[in-house]
Amino acid sequence: MIDSDAAVGAILIRSSARAPQLARTWLAGVFGQCDLGDDYAARTVVTELVTNVHRHTDTEVIPVRLLLEDGYTVVEVEDRSDELPVVQNEDDTAESGRGLLMMSMLVEEWGVRALDEGGKVTWARLGA
């Protein structure tokens, strides 16, 4: 197990329809190498966040990071857009738009941090 308050890993992924799969595969590998336990929630989170960057921003390369902070696993995904993610209301007729709502049910908390050079980091803290 890695000591707390440490960067566990980072990857740059070219934005494409394959980006969520690449992020999931990378994250699962890091979880296995570092003996971090069950990776289901983290894989779901990284899939949602990377998908949103690919679909809703013009970011060409997506930085993804995995951190340990105070005993929590934190997934961070960066993009070049200043537009904030919005949790959609439940709508049984909608074909999309449930990802952030689902993600918020799987994590301790999540949020967005603006970057000085523009863009943002969307992060999610998973249970300890």
Secondary structure, 3 states (H helix, E strand, C coil): CCCCCEEEEEEEEECCCCHHHHHHHHHHHHHHHCCCCCCHHHHHHHHHHHHHHHHHCCCCEEEEEEEEECCEEEEEEEECCCCCCCCCCCCCCCCCCCHHHHHHHHCCEEEEEECCCCCEEEEEEECC
